[in-house]
């Protein structure tokens, strides 16, 4: 079972496909859960404290806006853990709730810089595209090592 | 809804999105009610949200998925259902943060579901001529100039 980083980091489709083909999706939701259930934090409502931009310094320079560094404090550790990645290019909906185009750019840059298998696809807009999208992701995920291979 | 139990670190929430012609969200919810008592579920317009101890939620979700494997999609959710920081009831209405993204992807699920059916049936991928390219800047400029 490989740890597969997904971008957009909160994607239902990617998270489901990775899990469906027997791997572990590295998605932002688990980080958010960790963040909001950790006891003893002092900055409600989202428990983002001045510590996060500090942690983000590992991934972005000090002159980068605190918002980017704060987000990287959540996304960065996922990239560090990644053993493979699936990136959806030109995902316009990734800008909005995720909120920051610069963080998105930095995320993709850091993933591409890492020496791991990466699949880049585009969201489908027709049945044929959908088939290609699923087939490429499925073949990619099947090519990754599973737990059975390593034992 | 926001009980201490839900705040437990071992407690997880999964969103189950149903994009099936044969299963309704209500059917899925009934299946969950029948199977487990230690979890909380919430029916939503796109499916259900299941909250509870990790191992139980994973078992229930797997059971739900088996109802229509290629047309039921699952992802984790950071916040539990009814969490005041996300719930519309306490935020004065409107879509909750994250809803628009989910809705965009839910619109694609019929395509993904039928593609998964085809993949399972080993239907070969139809090769096509590639995507329609975006209009280049120089082409656009030519069009503008030709209009003049």
Interface residues (C-beta under 8 A of the other chain):
Chain A: X8 X10 X11 X12 X13 X15 X16 X17 X19 X20 X27 X28 X29 X30 X31 X32 X33 X34 X35 X36 X37 X38 X44 X45 X46 X93 X94 X96 X97 X98 X122 X123 X124 X126 X127 X128 X129 X130 X131 X132 X133 X134 X135 X138
Chain B: X7 X8 X9 X11 X12 X13 X15 X17 X73 X74 X75 X76 X77 X78 X79 X83 X84 X85 X97 X98 X99 X100 X101 X102 X104 X105 X106 X108 X109 X111 X112 X114 X115 X116 X118 X119 X125 X126 X128 X131
